[in-house]
Amino acid sequence: MDQRALHILGLLDISPRSIEPVTGGDINDSFRVTDEKWNIYFLKINREGSPKEIITTEAEGLDMMKELGVEFIPQNYQSASTAETAGLLMPFYESRSPDAAAWIDFFEALAQMHLISAEHFGGQDNFIGSIPQDNTHRNNWANFYYDHRLLPQLEQAVEKGYFTKDEQEIWPLLFHGIASICPVEKPSLIHGDLWNGNMISTSRGILLIDPCPHFAHREMDLGMMTLFSGFPVESYIRYYNAVYPLTPQWEDRMEVYQLYYLLVHLNLFGTAYLPGVKRIIRQLVAFG
């Protein structure tokens, strides 16, 4: 048995019959755990050498979402940590294909979550994948998005040699493009990394997993949902709009928000994402 996982389970008072590695993303180590009473759990721990805060901030994010009334997240989760390792334990959900009723409930619940607001954009610092996210409070969305999302990723991309000096000189114009394109809205509680790998369809309905929640422009979640396949947005967005209508032409703004997620993928996975990043930057700069 994995000794780090065994240690975390001991802190959670779980006596395992078995601990089996399972696929669970590229960032952490994941296990299917069966205890002495034949209860089955999913356990996630940070990989050796990676910060345990990847796990602890996720647990804190789930706590925050639960306290604010978000119901379509895992229930009965627990967390524990040592000096270098943290673990998040939850029931092991058997995945199933969502039906129409599940998708309707999901889009309505997402809109309800986005209605949860705060005085400022931002929140508690956390991670997207293995990359830290600075959630310092800001009063203005364009300032928050440029200073705390785009600029840190752009600077990291420079260190990797992805941009020339001439390309860097136009970055300040991105702020004006964001300010001119994004509709003014109150901050919304968002999942923060809402691709289809971070949801699971269960007997309880579709649940959000692996959140990095904070208060941002709600179209960020829609931007990630439409970046990769997996969410039937066109078929079910009307159910979202029945709860919290989007500003018209929302589809035309998706690439504004996708720029951040593409930059994250660029810095994590390499140059396949660079052409898309540069194309969106050029479009935003033109608006600025």
C-alpha positions as CSV (number, residue, x, y, z in Angstrom):
1,M,0.0,0.0,0.0
2,D,1.1,3.6,-0.7
3,Q,2.6,4.8,2.6
4,R,1.7,8.4,2.1
5,A,-1.9,7.5,1.4
6,L,-1.9,5.1,4.3
7,H,-0.7,7.9,6.7
8,I,-3.4,10.3,5.5
9,L,-6.1,7.6,5.9
10,G,-4.8,6.9,9.4
11,L,-5.3,10.6,10.3
12,L,-8.9,10.3,9.0
13,D,-9.5,7.2,11.1
14,I,-9.9,5.0,8.0
15,S,-8.6,1.4,8.1
16,P,-8.2,0.3,4.5
17,R,-8.5,-3.2,3.1
18,S,-7.1,-2.0,-0.2
19,I,-5.6,1.2,-1.7
20,E,-5.6,1.0,-5.5
21,P,-4.1,3.8,-7.8
22,V,-6.7,5.2,-10.2
23,T,-6.5,7.9,-12.9
24,G,-7.3,11.3,-11.5
25,G,-5.6,13.9,-13.5
26,D,-2.0,15.0,-14.1
27,I,-1.4,16.9,-10.9
28,N,-2.1,14.7,-7.9
29,D,-2.0,11.0,-7.0
30,S,-5.4,9.4,-6.8
31,F,-6.6,6.1,-5.2
32,R,-9.7,4.0,-4.8
33,V,-9.9,3.0,-1.1
34,T,-11.9,0.2,0.4
35,D,-12.2,0.2,4.1
36,E,-12.9,-2.7,6.6
37,K,-16.7,-2.1,6.3
38,W,-16.5,-2.3,2.5
39,N,-17.1,1.4,2.1
40,I,-15.4,2.7,-1.1
41,Y,-13.7,6.1,-1.2
42,F,-11.8,8.3,-3.6
43,L,-8.6,9.7,-2.1
44,K,-6.4,12.4,-3.7
45,I,-3.0,13.5,-2.3
46,N,-0.4,15.9,-3.7
47,R,2.5,14.3,-5.4
48,E,5.8,14.2,-3.7
49,G,7.6,17.4,-4.3
50,S,4.5,19.4,-5.1
51,P,2.9,21.8,-2.6
52,K,0.3,20.3,-0.3
53,E,-1.6,23.6,-0.7
54,I,-2.9,22.3,-4.0
55,I,-5.0,19.9,-1.9
56,T,-5.7,22.1,1.2
57,T,-6.9,25.0,-0.8
58,E,-9.3,22.7,-2.8
59,A,-10.7,21.4,0.5
60,E,-11.1,25.0,1.7
61,G,-12.8,25.9,-1.5
62,L,-15.3,23.1,-1.1
63,D,-16.0,24.3,2.4
64,M,-16.6,27.8,1.2
65,M,-18.9,26.6,-1.6
66,K,-20.9,24.4,0.9
67,E,-21.2,27.3,3.4
68,L,-22.6,29.5,0.6
69,G,-25.3,26.9,-0.3
70,V,-23.8,25.2,-3.3
71,E,-25.3,21.7,-3.3
72,F,-23.9,20.1,-6.5
73,I,-20.5,19.3,-5.0
74,P,-19.3,16.1,-3.3
75,Q,-20.8,15.5,0.1
76,N,-19.2,13.9,3.2
77,Y,-15.7,14.8,2.1
78,Q,-12.8,15.0,4.6
79,S,-9.3,16.3,4.5
80,A,-6.1,15.9,6.5
81,S,-2.5,16.9,6.2
82,T,1.0,16.4,7.5
83,A,4.1,18.6,7.1
84,E,4.4,17.8,3.4
85,T,1.4,15.8,2.4
86,A,-2.4,16.6,2.2
87,G,-5.2,14.4,1.3
88,L,-8.9,14.9,0.3
89,L,-11.2,12.0,0.8
90,M,-14.7,11.7,-0.6
91,P,-17.2,8.9,-1.6
92,F,-16.2,7.0,-4.7
93,Y,-18.8,8.0,-7.3
94,E,-19.6,5.6,-10.1
95,S,-19.8,7.7,-13.2
96,R,-22.7,7.4,-15.6
97,S,-23.8,9.2,-18.7
98,P,-26.0,12.3,-17.8
99,D,-29.5,12.3,-19.3
100,A,-31.5,15.4,-20.3
101,A,-32.9,15.9,-16.8
102,A,-29.4,15.8,-15.3
103,W,-28.2,18.5,-17.7
104,I,-31.2,20.7,-17.0
105,D,-30.6,20.5,-13.3
106,F,-26.9,21.2,-13.8
107,F,-27.4,24.4,-15.9
108,E,-30.0,25.7,-13.5
109,A,-27.7,24.9,-10.5
110,L,-24.8,26.6,-12.2
111,A,-26.8,29.8,-12.7
112,Q,-27.9,29.7,-9.1
113,M,-24.2,29.4,-8.0
114,H,-23.3,32.4,-10.2
115,L,-26.0,34.4,-8.5
116,I,-24.0,34.1,-5.3
117,S,-22.0,37.3,-5.1
118,A,-19.5,39.2,-3.0
119,E,-18.3,42.8,-2.7
120,H,-15.0,42.3,-4.6
121,F,-13.6,40.1,-7.3
122,G,-11.1,37.6,-6.0
123,G,-11.2,35.5,-2.7
124,Q,-8.8,33.1,-1.2
125,D,-5.6,32.3,-3.1
126,N,-5.7,28.8,-4.7
127,F,-4.4,26.8,-7.6
128,I,-5.5,25.9,-11.1
129,G,-3.8,22.6,-11.7
130,S,-0.3,23.1,-10.2
131,I,-0.2,26.8,-11.0
132,P,-0.9,29.3,-8.1
133,Q,-3.8,31.8,-8.5
134,D,-3.5,35.2,-6.9
135,N,-7.1,36.1,-5.8
136,T,-6.3,39.5,-4.3
137,H,-9.5,41.5,-4.0
138,R,-10.1,44.1,-6.8
139,N,-13.1,46.3,-7.4
140,N,-12.9,46.1,-11.2
141,W,-13.1,43.0,-13.4
142,A,-10.7,44.2,-16.0
143,N,-8.1,45.0,-13.4
144,F,-8.5,41.7,-11.7
145,Y,-8.4,39.7,-15.0
146,Y,-5.4,41.5,-16.4
147,D,-3.3,41.8,-13.2
148,H,-4.1,38.5,-11.5
149,R,-4.9,36.1,-14.4
150,L,-3.3,37.2,-17.7
151,L,-0.2,39.0,-16.6
152,P,1.3,36.2,-14.4
153,Q,0.7,33.7,-17.1
154,L,2.2,35.9,-19.8
155,E,5.3,36.6,-17.7
156,Q,5.7,32.8,-17.1
157,A,5.4,32.3,-20.9
158,V,8.2,34.9,-21.4
159,E,10.4,32.9,-19.2
160,K,9.8,29.9,-21.4
161,G,10.7,31.9,-24.5
162,Y,7.2,32.0,-26.1
163,F,7.1,35.7,-26.7
164,T,9.4,38.3,-28.2
165,K,10.1,41.7,-26.8
166,D,7.9,43.4,-29.5
167,E,5.0,41.1,-28.6
168,Q,5.4,42.0,-24.9
169,E,5.1,45.7,-25.6
170,I,1.4,45.4,-26.7
171,W,0.3,43.7,-23.6
172,P,-1.0,46.8,-21.8
173,L,-3.5,47.2,-24.6
174,L,-5.1,43.9,-23.4
175,F,-6.6,45.7,-20.4
176,H,-8.5,48.2,-22.6
177,G,-9.7,45.3,-24.7
178,I,-11.1,43.5,-21.7
179,A,-12.7,46.6,-20.3
180,S,-14.4,47.4,-23.6
181,I,-15.7,43.9,-24.3
182,C,-16.7,42.4,-21.0
183,P,-20.1,43.5,-19.7
184,V,-20.2,45.1,-16.3
185,E,-21.6,42.6,-13.7
186,K,-21.4,42.0,-10.0
187,P,-18.8,39.3,-9.0
188,S,-20.1,35.8,-9.2
189,L,-19.0,32.7,-7.4
190,I,-17.4,30.5,-10.1
191,H,-15.9,27.0,-10.2
192,G,-12.8,28.4,-11.8
193,D,-11.7,25.4,-13.9
194,L,-14.9,24.0,-15.4
195,W,-13.8,21.6,-18.1
196,N,-15.7,18.3,-18.4
197,G,-13.1,16.4,-16.5
198,N,-14.0,18.4,-13.4
199,M,-17.6,17.3,-13.3
200,I,-19.0,13.8,-12.7
201,S,-22.4,12.4,-13.4
202,T,-23.7,10.4,-10.5
203,S,-26.9,9.0,-9.1
204,R,-27.2,12.3,-7.3
205,G,-26.9,14.2,-10.6
206,I,-23.9,16.1,-12.0
207,L,-21.4,17.2,-9.4
208,L,-18.6,19.7,-9.6
209,I,-15.2,18.4,-8.6
210,D,-11.7,19.9,-8.4
211,P,-12.9,23.5,-8.0
212,C,-10.6,26.5,-7.6
213,P,-13.5,28.8,-6.5
214,H,-13.4,32.6,-6.2
215,F,-15.5,35.5,-7.2
216,A,-15.0,36.5,-10.9
217,H,-17.0,37.3,-14.0
218,R,-19.4,34.4,-14.4
219,E,-18.6,34.1,-18.1
220,M,-15.2,32.7,-17.1
221,D,-17.0,29.4,-16.4
222,L,-18.8,29.5,-19.7
223,G,-15.5,30.2,-21.4
224,M,-13.9,27.1,-20.1
225,M,-17.0,25.0,-20.7
226,T,-16.9,26.0,-24.4
227,L,-13.2,25.7,-24.8
228,F,-13.1,21.9,-24.8
229,S,-15.9,19.5,-25.7
230,G,-18.1,17.8,-23.1
231,F,-20.7,20.3,-22.1
232,P,-23.9,20.6,-24.3
233,V,-24.0,24.4,-23.8
234,E,-26.0,25.2,-27.0
235,S,-28.7,22.6,-26.1
236,Y,-29.2,23.6,-22.4
237,I,-28.1,27.3,-22.0
238,R,-31.7,28.3,-22.1
239,Y,-32.2,26.7,-18.7
240,Y,-29.3,28.7,-17.3
241,N,-30.8,31.9,-18.8
242,A,-34.2,31.2,-17.2
243,V,-32.5,31.5,-13.9
244,Y,-29.8,34.2,-14.5
245,P,-29.9,35.6,-18.1
246,L,-26.6,36.2,-19.8
247,T,-25.9,39.5,-21.5
248,P,-26.6,39.2,-25.3
249,Q,-23.8,38.1,-27.6
250,W,-22.2,36.2,-24.8
251,E,-20.9,33.7,-27.3
252,D,-18.8,36.3,-29.0
253,R,-17.0,37.0,-25.7
254,M,-15.9,33.5,-24.9
255,E,-12.4,33.8,-26.3
256,V,-11.7,36.7,-24.0
257,Y,-12.0,34.3,-21.0
258,Q,-10.5,31.3,-22.9
259,L,-7.2,33.3,-23.2
260,Y,-6.4,32.7,-19.6
261,Y,-7.1,28.9,-19.8
262,L,-5.1,28.6,-23.0
263,L,-2.2,30.4,-21.3
264,V,-2.4,28.0,-18.4
265,H,-2.3,25.1,-20.8
266,L,0.6,26.7,-22.7
267,N,2.6,27.0,-19.5
268,L,1.7,23.5,-18.3
269,F,1.8,21.5,-21.6
270,G,3.7,23.4,-24.2
271,T,3.6,25.1,-27.6
272,A,0.5,23.4,-29.1
273,Y,-1.5,26.2,-27.4
274,L,0.7,29.1,-28.5
275,P,-1.0,29.9,-31.9
276,G,-4.4,30.2,-30.2
277,V,-3.0,32.4,-27.5
278,K,-1.4,34.8,-29.9
279,R,-4.5,35.0,-32.1
280,I,-6.7,36.0,-29.2
281,I,-4.2,38.5,-28.0
282,R,-4.1,40.2,-31.4
283,Q,-8.0,40.4,-31.4
284,L,-8.1,41.8,-27.9
285,V,-5.4,44.4,-28.6
286,A,-7.4,45.5,-31.7
287,F,-10.3,46.3,-29.3
288,G,-8.0,48.1,-27.0
